[in-house]
Amino acid sequence: MENFSAARPAEKLVLIVDDDKDIRDLLAVIISKEGFRVAQAQDGEDAQAKARALLPDLVLLDLMLPKSSGFETLHELQTDETAKIPIIVMTGRQLDPSTCEMIKREGNVRDFIGKPIKTEELIAQLHKLLKTRAA
C-alpha cells in the first residue's frame, strides 16, 4: 500500500515579489491564512537576493518592478540554485501573445495570474504547484 500524503502548507515558503507594499501585504495575509509561510521582496534585486538566500518553494512574481524588471528577475532566476523554483507570474498589463510565449519558455514559469488577483484561483494554484492540501 502506497503511503502518499500531501505536504502541509506550513512546510512551504512562498516569496511574494511586488513593488506595491499594499498588494504584497494583502497577498501575504491571503497566503498566510492558507497556512503557507511567506517572505516578501519589493523589487527585482531584492527578489533575486532573497530567492538565493531563502530558496523558497515558489515565487509569486510581478512583472513591473523597479531596479531589475520582472523580466530580468525571471531570467536571473533561471540560473544556479534558483532554476528549479516554480514561478507564478502576476501582471496587471495585457500582454501580447509573443510576450506571453517568451515568458512561458522560461524553464520555471508555471502559470500567469492577472491582476486584480482572484483569491480562489491563486490559492488553488499554490496548492496544485506545491502539492499541498487545503486545511
Secondary structure, DSSP 8 states (H G I E B T S, - for coil): ------B-GGG-EEEEE-S-HHHHHHHHHHHHHTT-EEEEESSHHHHHHHHHHH--SEEEEES--SSS-HHHHHHHTTSGGGTTS-EEEEESS---HHHHHHHHTSTTEEEEEESS--HHHHHHHHHHHHTB---
